[in-house]
Amino acid sequence: MAHVLGLTNIDNQGLSGTEKWIAQQCLVGLRMSWLGVKGAFEPVQLSLDARVQHIVHDELTKAMALYKATTAGGIIRDNKPMNDASLRRCLQDGLMPEDWYRILNARVFFWLSKKRLLKLLAARSYAQTEHEVITIDARPLVEAHRCQITLSLINSGATGRFPVKRGLSTFLSLDAYPYAKWRRKRTKDERAVELAVLGGVPDIARFTRRVVRMKGDREVAVLFEASQSP
């Protein structure tokens, strides 16, 4: 957080970060940023959240210990397809939006069809951004993490204009999921929409077959490709 806020010298002149930016604006910029029309002080509003900063710090600290890393970095991504108001309309079992966010954040999610992936990448909010896409070998993943795996019939991280009802029974274990029922009613790539792993997949490298950078439906670069077994 300090590198964003910046530093000042003994004369309170900004040397880095936001402090430097304010100083570079001179009197006009200072007045626009700090002073109201009649001279009343107004705080500068930044998109920083101390709570989020602490969460990221904790997660990076755990990851560094797990992987014996010397440095680490994190990216916080805004899940634009979901908001509190829409979520309240579709939650069941007495859940509140914060409960649903905890349920989602406890899992790592995988699309089960390329169709769903491409639909996400083509969305207006994401179409002009490059994304790293990981393709994994599902069989060994399931064998290794079966007890932590659940399936979902819906996109649990989106609400949209007509949000689908969701609650405690949205995520079902492999044994409890009614695949036979949906096999009769849905196409192959829609019988289960999401595969989620409770607690994450710290050994994901074991199952990774390919990593590519994509923009929309176009592959920009191949970052990793596992060698074929003889």
C-alpha positions in Angstrom: 0.0 0.0 0.0 2.9 2.4 0.8 4.2 2.3 -2.8 0.8 3.6 -4.0 0.3 6.3 -1.4 4.0 7.4 -1.8 6.4 9.4 0.2 7.1 13.0 1.0 10.3 14.9 2.0 10.7 17.0 5.1 9.0 19.9 3.3 5.9 17.7 2.6 6.7 17.6 -1.1 5.7 14.4 -2.8 8.5 12.1 -3.9 6.7 9.0 -5.1 3.2 7.5 -5.6 0.1 9.5 -5.2 2.0 12.2 -3.2 4.2 12.8 -6.1 1.3 13.0 -8.5 -0.4 15.6 -6.4 2.8 17.6 -6.2 3.1 17.5 -10.0 -0.3 19.0 -10.5 0.8 22.2 -8.9 -1.8 24.6 -7.4 -4.5 23.7 -9.9 -4.2 20.0 -9.4 -3.9 20.4 -5.7 -7.1 22.4 -5.6 -8.9 19.8 -7.7 -7.7 17.0 -5.6 -7.9 18.4 -2.1 -9.8 21.6 -1.8 -13.5 22.2 -2.3 -14.9 25.1 -4.2 -15.0 27.3 -1.1 -11.7 26.0 0.2 -12.9 23.2 2.4 -10.6 20.2 2.5 -11.7 17.1 0.8 -9.9 13.7 1.0 -8.4 12.1 -2.1 -10.3 9.0 -2.8 -8.3 6.0 -3.9 -9.3 2.5 -4.9 -7.4 0.9 -2.0 -9.0 -1.3 0.6 -6.9 -2.1 3.7 -8.9 -5.3 4.3 -8.2 -6.6 0.8 -4.6 -5.7 1.1 -4.3 -7.8 4.3 -6.1 -10.7 2.7 -3.8 -10.6 -0.3 -0.7 -10.4 2.0 -1.9 -13.4 4.0 -2.5 -15.5 0.8 0.9 -14.6 -0.7 2.6 -15.3 2.6 1.1 -18.8 2.7 1.9 -19.4 -1.0 5.5 -18.4 -0.5 5.8 -20.8 2.4 4.2 -23.6 0.4 6.3 -23.2 -2.7 9.5 -22.0 -0.9 9.4 -18.8 -3.0 11.5 -15.7 -2.3 9.0 -13.3 -3.9 5.3 -13.3 -4.8 2.7 -11.1 -6.5 -1.1 -11.1 -6.6 -3.8 -9.7 -8.8 -7.3 -8.9 -7.6 -9.9 -9.3 -10.3 -13.3 -7.7 -10.1 -16.0 -10.3 -10.8 -18.2 -8.0 -12.8 -21.0 -10.5 -13.8 -22.2 -10.6 -10.1 -23.4 -7.9 -7.7 -25.0 -7.8 -4.3 -28.5 -6.6 -5.5 -28.9 -9.4 -8.0 -27.5 -11.9 -5.7 -29.9 -11.2 -2.9 -32.8 -11.9 -5.3 -31.6 -15.4 -6.1 -30.0 -16.7 -2.9 -31.8 -19.4 -0.9 -31.4 -21.2 2.4 -31.1 -17.9 4.3 -27.8 -17.0 2.7 -26.6 -13.4 2.3 -24.3 -12.2 -0.4 -21.3 -12.3 2.0 -22.1 -15.9 2.7 -22.1 -16.7 -1.0 -18.8 -14.9 -1.6 -17.2 -17.0 1.2 -18.5 -20.2 -0.4 -17.0 -19.2 -3.8 -13.7 -17.9 -2.4 -13.2 -21.3 -0.7 -13.0 -23.0 -4.0 -11.0 -23.0 -7.3 -13.2 -23.3 -10.4 -12.8 -25.0 -13.7 -15.0 -24.7 -16.8 -16.0 -28.2 -18.1 -16.5 -27.1 -21.7 -14.6 -24.9 -24.2 -17.9 -23.3 -25.1 -18.3 -21.8 -21.6 -14.7 -20.6 -21.7 -15.1 -18.8 -25.0 -18.3 -17.2 -23.9 -16.5 -15.7 -20.9 -13.6 -14.5 -23.0 -16.0 -12.9 -25.5 -17.9 -10.9 -22.8 -17.7 -7.2 -23.3 -15.9 -6.7 -20.0 -13.1 -9.1 -20.9 -12.9 -9.3 -24.8 -10.2 -6.7 -25.1 -8.0 -8.1 -22.3 -5.5 -11.0 -22.6 -6.0 -13.9 -20.3 -3.9 -16.9 -19.4 -5.9 -20.1 -19.9 -4.8 -23.4 -18.3 -5.9 -26.7 -19.8 -5.7 -29.6 -17.3 -5.9 -33.4 -17.5 -9.2 -34.0 -15.6 -8.8 -37.7 -14.8 -5.7 -37.4 -12.5 -7.1 -34.2 -11.0 -10.3 -36.1 -10.0 -8.4 -39.1 -8.7 -6.2 -36.9 -6.5 -8.9 -34.5 -5.2 -12.1 -36.4 -5.4 -13.2 -35.8 -1.8 -12.8 -32.0 -2.3 -14.5 -31.8 -5.8 -18.0 -30.6 -6.4 -20.1 -30.0 -9.5 -22.5 -27.2 -10.3 -25.3 -27.0 -12.9 -25.0 -23.2 -13.1 -22.4 -20.4 -13.4 -22.2 -19.7 -9.7 -20.2 -16.5 -10.2 -22.7 -14.7 -12.4 -26.2 -13.3 -11.8 -27.0 -11.3 -15.0 -30.5 -9.9 -15.7 -32.3 -13.1 -14.7 -30.3 -14.7 -11.9 -30.7 -18.4 -11.4 -31.6 -19.6 -7.8 -28.7 -20.9 -5.8 -28.0 -22.0 -2.3 -26.4 -24.7 -0.1 -27.3 -27.5 -2.7 -25.7 -25.7 -5.7 -22.4 -27.5 -5.2 -22.8 -31.3 -5.0 -20.2 -34.0 -4.6 -19.4 -36.3 -7.5 -21.5 -39.1 -5.9 -24.4 -36.8 -5.1 -24.6 -35.0 -8.5 -27.6 -36.2 -10.6 -25.7 -36.6 -13.8 -28.1 -39.2 -15.2 -31.0 -36.8 -14.8 -29.3 -34.0 -16.7 -28.0 -36.4 -19.3 -31.6 -36.8 -20.5 -32.3 -33.1 -20.5 -29.1 -31.3 -21.5 -26.5 -31.5 -24.2 -23.1 -33.1 -23.2 -21.3 -29.8 -22.5 -24.1 -28.5 -20.3 -24.8 -31.5 -18.0 -22.4 -30.0 -15.5 -21.2 -26.4 -15.9 -18.5 -26.0 -13.2 -16.1 -28.3 -11.4 -14.9 -26.7 -8.2 -12.2 -27.9 -5.8 -12.6 -27.0 -2.1 -9.4 -25.6 -0.7 -7.7 -25.1 -4.1 -5.3 -27.2 -6.1 -1.7 -26.4 -4.9 -0.4 -29.3 -7.0 -2.0 -28.1 -10.2 1.3 -28.3 -12.1 0.9 -32.1 -12.0 -2.3 -31.9 -14.1 -1.4 -29.0 -16.4 -1.3 -30.0 -20.1 -1.2 -26.6 -21.7 -1.1 -22.9 -20.8 -1.9 -20.2 -23.5 -2.5 -16.5 -23.5 -5.8 -15.7 -25.2 -7.6 -12.6 -26.4 -11.2 -13.4 -27.2 -11.2 -16.7 -29.1 -7.7 -16.2 -30.4 -4.5 -17.7 -29.0 -1.9 -15.0 -28.7 0.9 -17.2 -27.3 1.7 -20.7 -26.0 3.3 -20.3 -22.6 3.6 -24.0 -21.8 2.9 -27.3 -23.4 3.5 -30.7 -21.7 5.5 -33.2 -23.6 3.6 -36.1 -25.0 4.0 -39.5 -23.3 5.9 -42.0 -25.4 
